[in-house]
Amino acid sequence: MVVFPRRTVADLLPGPAQITGHVRASGPLLPAPVSGRPCIYYQVLGQNHVRPWHDRPSYPPSDVRFWIDDDGGGRLWVLVPASPSIECTLTGEGFRRTIYAGESPELDRLLDPGGFPFAPDAYVKVEERIVVEGDALTIAGQVLEEISARGRAVNYRSPPVRLILRAQAIRSAGDR
């Protein structure tokens, strides 16, 4: 098990780290799949009515990138990979709804239980939680260096680099 030490952006070095700060968009917002609300990131929790042990989370189908500002005035580029193995705990008021098969291709993706012998569900109860600009999050993961024209070089022999946090766990700030 990897331990993620708490850090500020100013103290970051490559390796495991945990940052708490406020989210800032780095590009166009995503439409949340259930409610259609604009957001930076989302989590949809589906409750299976037939097989409750197949309750499942759903996240954006592709990588998501955004900035996180810590209280020390630093800003860090965050990459959240499109991965079902990410640990995500978002709190706050969720948007609840029942989704039925055939509503849209995006929503039909949420009906698939992801197991070989099981057919997609006819309907599923879902709860959607979103992250918007300014939300406070704690993000844990691996800090990596990336060669970037906007980064800083240590000396004339080193390429300019910037630090990126590749997220492995996301939770609302204040949650333990």
Secondary structure as the mmCIF struct_conf table of DSSP 4:
data_model
#
loop_
_struct_conf.conf_type_id
_struct_conf.id
_struct_conf.beg_label_comp_id
_struct_conf.beg_label_asym_id
_struct_conf.beg_label_seq_id
_struct_conf.end_label_comp_id
_struct_conf.end_label_asym_id
_struct_conf.end_label_seq_id
STRN STRN1 ARG A 6 ARG A 6
HELX_RH_3T_P HELX_RH_3T_P1 VAL A 9 ASP A 11
BEND BEND1 PRO A 14 PRO A 14
STRN STRN2 GLY A 15 ALA A 25
BEND BEND2 SER A 26 PRO A 28
HELX_LH_PP_P HELX_LH_PP_P1 LEU A 29 LEU A 29
STRN STRN3 LEU A 30 PRO A 31
HELX_LH_PP_P HELX_LH_PP_P2 ALA A 32 ALA A 32
TURN_TY1_P TURN_TY1_P1 PRO A 33 SER A 35
STRN STRN4 PRO A 38 CYS A 39
BEND BEND3 ILE A 40 ILE A 40
STRN STRN5 TYR A 41 GLN A 47
BEND BEND4 HIS A 49 VAL A 50
HELX_RH_3T_P HELX_RH_3T_P2 PRO A 52 HIS A 54
STRN STRN6 ARG A 56 SER A 58
BEND BEND5 PRO A 61 SER A 62
STRN STRN7 VAL A 64 ASP A 69
TURN_TY1_P TURN_TY1_P2 ASP A 71 GLY A 72
BEND BEND6 GLY A 73 GLY A 73
STRN STRN8 ARG A 75 VAL A 80
BEND BEND7 ALA A 82 ALA A 82
TURN_TY1_P TURN_TY1_P3 PRO A 84 SER A 85
STRN STRN9 GLU A 87 THR A 89
BEND BEND8 GLY A 92 GLY A 92
HELX_LH_PP_P HELX_LH_PP_P3 GLU A 93 GLY A 94
STRN STRN10 PHE A 95 TYR A 100
TURN_TY1_P TURN_TY1_P4 ALA A 101 GLY A 102
BEND BEND9 GLU A 103 GLU A 103
HELX_RH_AL_P HELX_RH_AL_P1 PRO A 105 ASP A 108
HELX_RH_3T_P HELX_RH_3T_P3 ARG A 109 LEU A 111
TURN_TY1_P TURN_TY1_P5 PHE A 116 PRO A 117
HELX_LH_PP_P HELX_LH_PP_P4 PHE A 118 ASP A 121
BEND BEND10 ALA A 122 ALA A 122
STRN STRN11 TYR A 123 VAL A 131
TURN_TY1_P TURN_TY1_P6 GLU A 133 GLY A 134
STRN STRN12 ALA A 136 ARG A 152
BEND BEND11 VAL A 154 ASN A 155
TURN_TY1_P TURN_TY1_P7 TYR A 156 ARG A 157
BEND BEND12 SER A 158 SER A 158
HELX_LH_PP_P HELX_LH_PP_P5 PRO A 159 PRO A 160
STRN STRN13 VAL A 161 SER A 172
TURN_TY1_P TURN_TY1_P8 ALA A 173 GLY A 174
#
